[in-house]
Amino acid sequence: MKTASIWTFLFLLAFSVSASAATYYVDSKTGSDDRDGLSPNTAWQTIAKVNKAEIKAGDRILFVRGGLWREILIPHSGEEGNRVYYGAYGEGDLPKFYGSMEASSPKDWTEVQPGIWATQKTEPVLGKEFNTVKKGNYTVQGDNSWRLHQEAGAAGKISTVGSGFKLECSKSGTASNHIQIWGPSVPHTFPESGLQITFKARCSKPFKMNGLKIQNSNFPFTSFFTSTNVASLTPEWKEFSVFLFNTVNTELSEPLPKDMSIRYHLSIGGMPADSVLEFEILDAFEATLDMSKKLPCDVGNIIFDHGNCKDFLRCGIKKWNLEDCKKPGDYWFNPEDQRVYLRFNGNPASKFKSIELALRRTIINEGGRHDLLFEDLAVAYGAAHGFGGGSTQRITIRKCDIYYIGGGHQFTHPNGVPVRFGNGIEFWGDCDGNLVEENRLWEIYDAALTNQGRKDTEVNTIYRKNLIWNSEYSFEYWNADITENILVEDNICLDAGYGWGHDQRPNPNGAHLMFYHNRAKTKNFVVRNNVFSESTEVCIRMENDWREGLTLEGNQYYQSENPLLRWCGKTYYQKNELKKIADELGMEKTGTFKKYEKPQK
């Protein structure tokens, strides 16, 4: 039986926040970044200022209630027992952090053909050269080589040619990451906005090449600059100019390790077998865009009137080409010109008071951070994760609202099937000592709550007293190394799979507990005293048998029609078979099947 001492230790750890060294105030309407931020009357204005500031362990950063920001927050780490606090001050609604671009004005839309309305097109303004350009030939500081990474049976041979490479592909692989090209190293000092990269390329067989990235070549493989542009290659040389937007603004927060290897990167698994790809960078410049109008990345969702629109199930319906946009509300994000094309009868901004274009970016990026407390914040309208990042320790997220998250294009399988993603709160990879409690999460494309990773250590994490509804999964878990001391307790989880994204998913599911294949050594994983009521498929989906490390006890289930459990991918236990689950599998001996009575408003 599990000992109480572990949970007592985690409880005390979660509340070990010492007195603050300083308190900073941020006001999106009346603040100014030229002030000291030390009082409501001298508040800062932008997230960029917060990211740049010299925040120390124990400091408090307070955002005015009723404020709104459309920037990525990169928190500063604290120290064990002395955390950095991100919270709210004043009266009114929670401070809002939106991961979207607003397109609520009729001027934001242009009718490009009858019934098809597109967002505005903007061009970058070029700044100074990024590294060096000499007589049209791009050169870099340091290592100029291009290297091949291949896995899962993919095979090829690469050679560096000038400022580019030649890849001879014999086997293409079945996923984009099965062939990866790592290029020249880049300096650690990044421009705050983005980069404009011009390159030429050709392929002996027609092929659509994924966007160019600049990222860390070691775990956790953080992407610093990303282009969503797709290059359609032919046997003839073609020239492309792409804008790479700064995805994390990491240099604005904590210094990067000096030994970190940051390089150009391409994922091109799925290119035709027995083909030859040639690629050469021509120039690179720091660049800026009018980000109030520019879509720097995929739009994974369109939210009309803050989800109160009845016409299109609250949101737009994402399609993968313009020809499929046949009904009002259908839209396509064109990665080549980075514009949204929306089918609508008349200018959409003439009908809706609010149109939010959810961008594929994590709104609060906590990757690599530790000793943080987030409280009383609203995080919404982002097409990646609400809170997300790898390798986190001692992070508490409490009393926050997270909604309309996910739907961004993650990658496309070689067979042409796209994959979309996005979780409300995600701890990716190694995580230790995190606490998620008393939050409200709704309308999440994938999982409301999750810790997951490929070969990681996921330990000492608590999820409790959260209210979740209309998410594809209430809680998702998978790992392949070590998992210990995970507690999911006293959460109320309603209507899994009934969210905005379910019907347009390539893989509709719907489960409160989504346990994908778990190969990790698992110990003391406890799910108890939760409510799991109604789902489009099952309450629990368990892909393999790892009961030795798992305890399910005292949970309340209800399904009006669908099964309770999908066991090991094929066996279903029906809604009235909770006792059978207990007798045959030894799980939920104290569970109940009972309809959850929602409180009256």
C-alpha positions as CSV (number, residue, x, y, z in Angstrom):
1,M,0.0,0.0,0.0
2,K,1.2,3.5,-0.8
3,T,2.6,5.4,2.2
4,A,1.2,8.8,3.1
5,S,4.7,10.3,3.6
6,I,5.3,10.7,-0.1
7,W,2.2,12.7,-0.7
8,T,2.7,14.7,2.5
9,F,6.2,15.6,1.2
10,L,4.9,16.7,-2.2
11,F,2.1,18.7,-0.5
12,L,4.6,20.6,1.6
13,L,6.9,21.1,-1.4
14,A,4.1,22.6,-3.4
15,F,3.5,25.3,-0.8
16,S,7.1,26.1,0.0
17,V,7.1,29.7,-1.4
18,S,9.2,32.2,0.5
19,A,8.7,35.9,0.8
20,S,9.3,37.8,-2.4
21,A,12.4,39.9,-3.0
22,A,10.5,42.3,-5.3
23,T,7.0,42.7,-6.8
24,Y,6.6,43.9,-10.4
25,Y,3.3,45.0,-11.9
26,V,2.2,44.7,-15.6
27,D,-0.7,46.6,-17.1
28,S,-1.5,46.1,-20.8
29,K,-3.5,49.3,-21.1
30,T,-1.9,52.0,-19.0
31,G,1.6,50.6,-18.3
32,S,4.9,51.6,-19.9
33,D,8.1,49.6,-20.3
34,D,10.1,52.8,-19.6
35,R,8.9,52.7,-15.9
36,D,10.3,50.6,-13.1
37,G,7.3,48.3,-12.7
38,L,7.5,48.4,-8.9
39,S,3.9,49.7,-8.3
40,P,0.6,49.7,-10.1
41,N,1.2,53.4,-11.0
42,T,4.5,52.6,-12.6
43,A,3.6,49.3,-14.1
44,W,5.3,47.8,-17.2
45,Q,3.2,47.1,-20.2
46,T,4.4,44.1,-22.3
47,I,5.4,40.5,-21.8
48,A,8.6,41.3,-23.8
49,K,9.6,43.5,-20.9
50,V,8.9,40.8,-18.4
51,N,10.9,38.3,-20.4
52,K,13.9,40.7,-20.6
53,A,13.8,41.7,-16.9
54,E,16.3,40.5,-14.4
55,I,13.9,38.5,-12.3
56,K,15.3,36.8,-9.2
57,A,14.2,33.9,-7.1
58,G,11.4,35.0,-4.8
59,D,10.2,37.8,-7.1
60,R,6.5,38.3,-7.9
61,I,5.2,39.4,-11.3
62,L,1.6,40.5,-11.2
63,F,-0.6,41.1,-14.2
64,V,-3.6,43.5,-13.9
65,R,-7.0,41.8,-13.9
66,G,-8.9,42.7,-17.1
67,G,-5.6,43.0,-19.0
68,L,-4.8,41.2,-22.3
69,W,-1.5,40.1,-23.9
70,R,-0.8,38.4,-27.2
71,E,2.9,37.4,-26.5
72,I,4.7,34.3,-25.5
73,L,5.6,34.3,-21.8
74,I,9.0,32.8,-21.0
75,P,9.2,32.5,-17.2
76,H,12.3,32.9,-15.1
77,S,13.3,30.1,-12.8
78,G,13.4,30.5,-9.1
79,E,15.3,28.4,-6.6
80,E,14.2,25.4,-4.5
81,G,12.1,26.8,-1.7
82,N,12.2,30.3,-3.2
83,R,10.0,30.3,-6.3
84,V,9.2,33.0,-8.8
85,Y,5.4,33.9,-8.7
86,Y,3.3,34.9,-11.7
87,G,-0.2,36.1,-10.6
88,A,-2.8,38.8,-10.7
89,Y,-3.7,42.0,-9.0
90,G,-6.6,44.4,-9.0
91,E,-10.3,43.5,-9.6
92,G,-12.2,42.0,-12.5
93,D,-11.6,39.2,-14.9
94,L,-8.4,37.1,-14.8
95,P,-5.5,38.5,-16.8
96,K,-5.7,37.0,-20.3
97,F,-2.8,35.5,-22.3
98,Y,-4.0,34.8,-25.9
99,G,-2.0,32.8,-28.3
100,S,-4.0,34.2,-31.2
101,M,-4.1,37.0,-33.8
102,E,-7.3,39.0,-33.8
103,A,-9.0,39.4,-37.2
104,S,-12.2,41.1,-36.1
105,S,-12.1,44.2,-38.4
106,P,-13.5,44.1,-42.0
107,K,-10.1,45.5,-43.1
108,D,-8.5,42.2,-42.0
109,W,-10.2,40.3,-44.8
110,T,-10.1,40.4,-48.6
111,E,-12.4,38.5,-50.9
112,V,-9.9,36.7,-53.2
113,Q,-12.6,34.8,-55.1
114,P,-16.4,34.5,-54.8
115,G,-17.1,33.3,-51.2
116,I,-13.5,32.9,-50.2
117,W,-12.0,35.5,-47.8
118,A,-8.3,35.7,-47.1
119,T,-6.3,37.4,-44.4
120,Q,-4.0,40.3,-45.4
121,K,-0.5,39.6,-46.8
122,T,2.5,41.4,-45.3
123,E,6.1,41.4,-46.3
124,P,9.1,41.4,-43.9
125,V,11.4,44.4,-43.5
126,L,15.0,43.3,-43.7
127,G,17.6,44.3,-41.2
128,K,21.3,43.4,-41.0
129,E,22.8,40.2,-42.3
130,F,22.6,37.1,-40.2
131,N,26.1,35.8,-40.0
132,T,27.8,36.9,-43.3
133,V,26.9,37.2,-47.0
134,K,29.6,37.7,-49.5
135,K,28.9,38.2,-53.2
136,G,25.6,36.3,-52.9
137,N,27.3,33.3,-51.3
138,Y,26.1,32.5,-47.8
139,T,28.8,31.7,-45.3
140,V,28.6,31.0,-41.6
141,Q,30.8,31.4,-38.6
142,G,32.3,28.1,-37.6
143,D,31.1,24.7,-38.8
144,N,29.6,24.9,-42.3
145,S,28.9,21.2,-42.8
146,W,25.6,19.4,-43.3
147,R,24.9,16.1,-41.6
148,L,22.4,13.3,-42.1
149,H,20.3,11.7,-39.3
150,Q,18.3,8.6,-40.4
151,E,16.2,6.1,-38.4
152,A,13.4,3.5,-38.8
153,G,14.9,2.1,-42.0
154,A,15.3,5.4,-43.9
155,A,18.6,5.6,-45.7
156,G,20.6,8.1,-47.8
157,K,23.9,9.7,-48.4
158,I,24.7,13.4,-47.9
159,S,27.5,15.7,-49.0
160,T,28.1,19.4,-48.3
161,V,28.2,21.5,-51.4
162,G,29.0,25.2,-50.9
163,S,26.5,26.7,-48.5
164,G,24.1,23.7,-48.9
165,F,24.0,20.0,-49.4
166,K,23.2,17.2,-51.8
167,L,21.1,14.3,-50.4
168,E,20.8,11.0,-52.3
169,C,17.8,9.2,-50.7
170,S,17.5,5.4,-51.2
171,K,14.8,4.8,-48.6
172,S,12.4,7.5,-47.5
173,G,11.1,6.3,-44.1
174,T,7.5,6.6,-43.0
175,A,7.6,9.8,-40.9
176,S,9.1,13.2,-41.3
177,N,11.6,12.7,-38.6
178,H,13.0,9.5,-40.1
179,I,15.3,11.7,-42.3
180,Q,16.7,14.8,-40.7
181,I,19.3,17.2,-42.0
182,W,21.4,19.2,-39.5
183,G,23.1,22.1,-41.1
184,P,25.6,24.9,-40.1
185,S,25.8,26.1,-36.5
186,V,24.5,29.6,-35.7
187,P,25.4,32.1,-32.9
188,H,23.5,32.2,-29.7
189,T,22.5,35.8,-30.1
190,F,19.2,36.0,-31.8
191,P,17.1,38.8,-33.2
192,E,13.9,39.4,-31.3
193,S,11.6,39.2,-34.3
194,G,12.8,36.8,-36.9
195,L,14.9,35.9,-39.9
196,Q,14.4,36.0,-43.7
197,I,16.2,33.1,-45.3
198,T,16.5,32.8,-49.1
199,F,17.5,29.4,-50.6
200,K,17.3,27.5,-53.8
201,A,16.4,23.9,-54.1
202,R,15.4,21.1,-56.5
203,C,14.5,17.4,-56.3
204,S,14.8,14.9,-59.0
205,K,11.2,13.8,-58.1
206,P,8.5,16.3,-57.2
207,F,8.4,16.7,-53.4
208,K,7.0,19.2,-50.8
209,M,9.7,20.0,-48.3
210,N,8.8,21.0,-44.8
211,G,9.7,24.3,-43.3
212,L,13.2,25.3,-42.3
213,K,14.1,25.5,-38.5
214,I,16.9,26.6,-36.3
215,Q,17.1,24.5,-33.2
216,N,19.1,22.8,-30.5
217,S,20.7,19.6,-31.9
218,N,20.5,17.9,-28.5
219,F,17.7,17.1,-26.1
220,P,15.2,18.7,-25.6
221,F,15.6,19.8,-29.3
222,T,14.2,23.3,-28.7
223,S,13.2,25.1,-31.8
224,F,14.3,28.8,-31.7
225,F,13.2,29.8,-35.2
226,T,10.6,28.1,-37.3
227,S,9.2,28.6,-40.8
228,T,5.9,27.0,-41.7
229,N,6.4,27.6,-45.4
230,V,6.3,24.5,-47.5
231,A,8.6,24.5,-50.6
232,S,7.1,22.6,-53.6
233,L,10.2,21.2,-55.3
234,T,10.6,20.1,-58.9
235,P,13.6,18.8,-60.9
236,E,14.3,22.4,-61.9
237,W,16.0,24.9,-59.5
238,K,13.5,27.2,-57.7
239,E,14.2,30.0,-55.4
240,F,12.3,30.5,-52.1
241,S,12.3,33.2,-49.4
242,V,10.9,32.2,-46.0
243,F,10.4,34.0,-42.8
244,L,11.5,32.2,-39.6
245,F,9.7,33.6,-36.6
246,N,11.3,33.5,-33.1
247,T,9.4,30.8,-31.3
248,V,10.7,31.2,-27.7
249,N,12.7,34.4,-27.4
250,T,15.0,32.4,-25.2
251,E,17.8,35.0,-25.1
252,L,15.3,37.4,-23.5
253,S,15.0,35.3,-20.4
254,E,17.8,33.0,-19.2
255,P,21.2,32.6,-20.9
256,L,21.7,29.6,-23.1
257,P,24.3,27.1,-22.1
258,K,27.6,27.8,-23.9
259,D,27.9,24.2,-25.1
260,M,24.5,24.1,-26.7
261,S,24.8,23.3,-30.4
262,I,22.2,25.4,-32.4
263,R,21.9,24.5,-36.1
264,Y,19.8,24.7,-39.2
265,H,17.4,21.8,-39.3
266,L,15.1,20.1,-41.8
267,S,12.8,17.1,-41.3
268,I,12.3,15.5,-44.7
269,G,11.4,11.9,-44.1
270,G,8.9,10.8,-46.7
271,M,10.7,12.3,-49.7
272,P,10.6,10.0,-52.7
273,A,12.9,7.0,-52.6
274,D,15.7,6.9,-55.2
275,S,15.6,10.7,-55.5
276,V,18.2,13.4,-55.2
277,L,17.6,16.6,-53.3
278,E,19.9,19.6,-53.7
279,F,19.6,22.7,-51.4
280,E,21.6,25.9,-51.0
281,I,21.2,28.9,-48.8
282,L,21.6,32.1,-50.7
283,D,21.3,34.8,-48.0
284,A,20.0,35.4,-44.5
285,F,18.9,38.6,-42.8
286,E,17.4,39.7,-39.6
287,A,13.8,40.7,-40.4
288,T,10.7,42.1,-38.7
289,L,7.0,41.8,-39.6
290,D,3.9,43.6,-38.6
291,M,2.9,40.8,-36.3
292,S,-0.5,42.3,-35.6
293,K,-1.4,41.3,-39.2
294,K,1.1,38.6,-40.1
295,L,0.4,34.9,-39.5
296,P,3.9,33.6,-38.6
297,C,2.8,30.0,-38.2
298,D,-0.1,27.5,-38.8
299,V,-3.6,28.6,-37.7
300,G,-5.0,25.5,-35.9
301,N,-8.4,27.0,-35.0
302,I,-10.6,30.0,-35.6
303,I,-12.8,31.0,-32.7
304,F,-15.9,33.1,-33.5
305,D,-17.4,35.3,-30.8
306,H,-15.3,33.6,-28.1
307,G,-17.0,30.3,-28.8
308,N,-20.5,31.6,-28.6
309,C,-21.2,31.2,-32.3
310,K,-23.9,28.5,-33.0
311,D,-23.4,28.3,-36.8
312,F,-20.1,26.4,-36.9
313,L,-20.0,24.5,-33.6
314,R,-18.2,27.5,-32.0
315,C,-15.2,27.3,-34.4
316,G,-14.0,27.1,-37.9
317,I,-13.4,23.8,-39.6
318,K,-9.8,23.2,-40.7
319,K,-9.2,21.8,-44.2
320,W,-6.0,20.9,-45.9
321,N,-6.6,22.5,-49.3
322,L,-8.7,25.3,-50.7
323,E,-10.8,22.9,-52.8
324,D,-12.2,21.3,-49.6
325,C,-13.5,24.6,-48.2
326,K,-17.1,24.1,-49.4
327,K,-19.2,25.1,-46.4
328,P,-19.3,28.4,-44.5
329,G,-16.8,28.2,-41.7
330,D,-14.4,25.9,-43.6
331,Y,-10.9,27.4,-43.7
332,W,-7.4,26.5,-45.0
333,F,-4.1,27.8,-43.9
334,N,-1.8,28.1,-46.9
335,P,1.8,27.5,-45.6
336,E,3.3,28.9,-48.7
337,D,1.9,32.5,-48.4
338,Q,1.0,32.1,-44.7
339,R,-2.6,33.3,-45.1
340,V,-6.0,31.9,-44.0
341,Y,-8.6,31.3,-46.6
342,L,-12.1,31.2,-45.2
343,R,-15.3,30.2,-46.9
344,F,-18.0,32.7,-45.9
345,N,-21.0,34.5,-47.4
346,G,-19.8,38.1,-47.0
347,N,-17.0,39.6,-45.0
348,P,-16.8,37.4,-41.8
349,A,-15.9,40.4,-39.6
350,S,-19.3,42.0,-40.6
351,K,-21.1,39.1,-38.8
352,F,-18.9,38.4,-35.8
353,K,-17.8,40.8,-33.1
354,S,-14.7,38.7,-32.4
355,I,-12.6,36.5,-34.6
356,E,-9.5,34.9,-33.0
357,L,-7.0,33.0,-35.2
358,A,-5.2,30.5,-32.9
359,L,-1.5,30.3,-33.8
360,R,0.6,27.2,-33.5
361,R,2.7,28.3,-30.5
362,T,2.8,27.5,-26.8
363,I,1.5,30.5,-24.8
364,I,3.5,29.9,-21.6
365,N,6.7,28.1,-22.5
366,E,8.1,26.6,-19.3
367,G,10.7,24.3,-21.0
368,G,13.8,23.9,-18.8
369,R,12.3,26.0,-16.0
370,H,12.0,25.2,-12.3
371,D,10.6,26.6,-9.1
372,L,7.7,28.6,-10.4
373,L,4.1,29.3,-9.3
374,F,1.4,30.4,-11.7
375,E,-1.9,31.5,-10.2
376,D,-5.1,33.3,-11.4
377,L,-4.2,33.5,-15.1
378,A,-6.4,32.9,-18.2
379,V,-4.6,31.2,-21.1
380,A,-6.5,30.8,-24.3
381,Y,-6.7,30.6,-28.1
382,G,-3.4,29.0,-28.8
383,A,-3.0,26.2,-31.4
384,A,-0.2,24.4,-29.5
385,H,-0.1,24.1,-25.7
386,G,-1.4,26.4,-23.0
387,F,1.4,25.6,-20.6
388,G,4.1,23.4,-22.1
389,G,7.8,22.5,-22.1
390,G,10.2,19.8,-21.3
391,S,12.5,19.2,-18.3
392,T,10.5,21.0,-15.6
393,Q,10.9,20.8,-11.8
394,R,8.8,22.1,-8.9
395,I,6.2,24.1,-11.0
396,T,2.8,24.8,-9.6
397,I,-0.1,25.9,-11.8
398,R,-3.1,26.9,-9.7
399,K,-6.6,28.5,-10.2
400,C,-6.0,29.2,-13.9
401,D,-8.4,29.0,-16.8
402,I,-7.1,27.3,-19.9
403,Y,-9.5,27.1,-22.9
404,Y,-9.7,26.7,-26.7
405,I,-6.2,25.3,-26.9
406,G,-4.6,23.1,-29.7
407,G,-5.4,22.1,-33.3
408,G,-2.1,23.2,-34.8
409,H,-0.5,21.1,-37.6
410,Q,2.3,19.1,-36.1
411,F,3.4,17.1,-39.1
412,T,2.0,15.1,-42.0
413,H,2.6,11.3,-42.5
414,P,4.1,10.2,-45.8
415,N,0.7,8.8,-46.7
416,G,-0.7,12.3,-46.6
417,V,-2.6,12.0,-43.2
418,P,-2.0,15.2,-41.1
419,V,-1.4,15.2,-37.4
420,R,-2.7,18.0,-35.2
421,F,-1.8,18.5,-31.5
422,G,-2.2,20.7,-28.4
423,N,-2.7,20.1,-24.7
424,G,-3.9,22.4,-22.0
425,I,-1.1,21.7,-19.5
426,E,1.8,19.5,-20.6
427,F,4.9,18.4,-18.8
428,W,7.0,16.9,-21.6
429,G,10.0,14.7,-20.9
430,D,11.7,14.8,-17.5
431,C,9.5,16.3,-14.8
432,D,9.7,16.3,-11.1
433,G,7.7,17.8,-8.2
434,N,5.0,19.6,-10.3
435,L,1.6,20.4,-8.9
436,V,-1.6,21.2,-11.0
437,E,-4.6,22.1,-8.8
438,E,-7.9,23.9,-8.8
439,N,-7.7,24.9,-12.5
440,R,-10.6,24.9,-15.0
441,L,-9.8,23.5,-18.5
442,W,-12.2,23.3,-21.4
443,E,-12.3,22.9,-25.2
444,I,-8.8,21.4,-25.5
445,Y,-8.0,19.7,-28.8
446,D,-6.0,16.8,-27.2
447,A,-5.4,16.4,-23.4
448,A,-6.4,18.8,-20.7
449,L,-3.7,17.5,-18.5
450,T,-0.7,15.3,-19.4
451,N,2.8,14.3,-18.5
452,Q,4.4,12.3,-21.3
453,G,7.7,11.5,-23.0
454,R,9.7,8.9,-24.9
455,K,12.5,7.9,-22.6
456,D,12.2,10.1,-19.6
457,T,11.9,10.3,-15.8
458,E,8.5,11.5,-14.8
459,V,8.2,11.6,-11.0
460,N,6.4,13.3,-8.0
461,T,3.6,15.0,-9.9
462,I,0.1,15.8,-8.6
463,Y,-3.1,16.7,-10.4
464,R,-6.0,17.5,-8.1
465,K,-9.2,19.3,-7.8
466,N,-9.3,20.5,-11.4
467,L,-12.5,20.9,-13.3
468,I,-12.3,19.7,-17.0
469,W,-14.9,19.5,-19.7
470,N,-15.2,19.2,-23.5
471,S,-11.6,18.0,-24.0
472,E,-10.7,15.1,-26.2
473,Y,-8.8,13.5,-23.2
474,S,-9.1,14.7,-19.6
475,F,-5.7,13.1,-18.8
476,E,-3.2,11.5,-21.0
477,Y,0.0,9.6,-20.1
478,W,2.8,7.6,-21.8
479,N,6.4,7.1,-21.1
480,A,9.2,4.5,-21.8
481,D,11.7,4.9,-18.9
482,I,10.8,5.7,-15.3
483,T,7.5,6.9,-13.8
484,E,7.0,7.1,-10.0
485,N,4.7,8.9,-7.7
486,I,2.0,10.3,-9.9
487,L,-1.3,11.3,-8.2
488,V,-4.5,12.1,-10.1
489,E,-7.0,12.9,-7.4
490,D,-10.4,14.7,-6.8
491,N,-10.7,16.0,-10.3
492,I,-14.1,16.4,-12.0
493,C,-13.9,15.4,-15.7
494,L,-16.9,15.8,-17.9
495,D,-17.9,15.1,-21.6
496,A,-14.6,13.9,-23.0
497,G,-14.6,14.1,-26.8
498,Y,-17.4,16.6,-27.0
499,G,-15.1,19.6,-27.7
500,W,-14.7,21.8,-30.7
501,G,-12.1,19.7,-32.4
502,H,-13.6,16.2,-32.1
503,D,-15.5,15.9,-35.4
504,Q,-12.7,17.4,-37.5
505,R,-9.9,15.3,-36.0
506,P,-8.1,12.8,-38.3
507,N,-8.3,10.5,-35.3
508,P,-11.5,11.1,-33.2
509,N,-11.3,9.3,-29.9
510,G,-12.7,10.7,-26.7
511,A,-11.5,9.3,-23.3
512,H,-11.1,10.7,-19.8
513,L,-8.0,8.5,-19.1
514,M,-6.0,8.0,-22.2
515,F,-3.2,5.6,-21.3
516,Y,-1.2,5.1,-24.5
517,H,1.4,2.2,-24.6
518,N,3.4,2.5,-21.4
519,R,6.8,0.8,-21.4
520,A,8.1,2.7,-18.4
521,K,9.1,1.2,-15.1
522,T,6.0,2.4,-13.2
523,K,5.6,2.7,-9.4
524,N,2.9,4.4,-7.3
525,F,0.8,5.8,-10.1
526,V,-2.5,6.5,-8.3
527,V,-5.9,7.6,-9.8
528,R,-8.5,8.0,-7.0
529,N,-11.7,9.8,-6.1
530,N,-12.2,11.4,-9.4
531,V,-15.4,11.9,-11.4
532,F,-15.3,10.6,-15.1
533,S,-18.7,11.3,-16.7
534,E,-19.6,10.7,-20.3
535,S,-17.3,10.4,-23.3
536,T,-17.6,9.8,-27.0
537,E,-15.7,6.5,-26.8
538,V,-14.7,5.2,-23.4
539,C,-13.9,6.5,-19.9
540,I,-10.6,4.6,-19.8
541,R,-8.4,3.6,-22.7
542,M,-5.4,1.4,-21.7
543,E,-3.2,0.2,-24.5
544,N,-1.2,-2.3,-22.5
545,D,-1.2,-4.0,-19.1
546,W,0.8,-2.1,-16.5
547,R,-1.4,-2.7,-13.5
548,E,1.6,-3.6,-11.3
549,G,2.4,0.1,-10.9
550,L,-1.1,1.5,-11.2
551,T,-3.9,2.0,-8.6
552,L,-7.4,3.0,-9.6
553,E,-9.7,3.4,-6.6
554,G,-12.8,5.2,-5.5
555,N,-13.5,6.8,-8.9
556,Q,-17.1,7.6,-10.0
557,Y,-17.9,6.7,-13.6
558,Y,-20.9,7.4,-15.8
559,Q,-21.7,6.5,-19.4
560,S,-25.2,6.8,-20.8
561,E,-24.4,4.8,-23.9
562,N,-20.7,4.1,-24.5
563,P,-18.3,1.5,-22.9
564,L,-16.4,2.2,-19.7
565,L,-13.0,0.6,-20.7
566,R,-11.1,-0.3,-23.8
567,W,-8.5,-2.9,-22.5
568,C,-5.2,-3.5,-24.4
569,G,-6.5,-2.1,-27.6
570,K,-9.3,-4.6,-28.3
571,T,-11.5,-5.7,-25.3
572,Y,-14.3,-3.5,-24.3
573,Y,-16.1,-3.5,-20.9
574,Q,-19.5,-1.9,-21.2
575,K,-21.1,0.8,-19.1
576,N,-22.7,-1.7,-16.7
577,E,-19.6,-3.8,-16.2
578,L,-17.7,-2.0,-13.5
579,K,-17.9,-5.1,-11.2
580,K,-16.6,-7.2,-14.1
581,I,-13.6,-4.9,-14.4
582,A,-13.0,-5.3,-10.7
583,D,-13.3,-9.1,-10.8
584,E,-11.4,-9.8,-14.0
585,L,-8.7,-7.1,-13.9
586,G,-8.5,-6.2,-10.2
587,M,-9.0,-2.5,-10.9
588,E,-11.6,-0.2,-9.3
589,K,-12.8,-2.5,-6.5
590,T,-14.1,0.6,-4.8
591,G,-15.3,2.5,-7.9
592,T,-18.9,3.4,-8.4
593,F,-21.1,3.8,-11.5
594,K,-23.2,6.9,-10.8
595,K,-24.5,9.8,-12.8
596,Y,-22.7,13.0,-11.9
597,E,-25.2,15.7,-10.9
598,K,-23.8,19.0,-12.2
599,P,-24.2,21.9,-9.8
600,Q,-26.9,24.5,-10.6
601,K,-25.5,27.8,-11.9
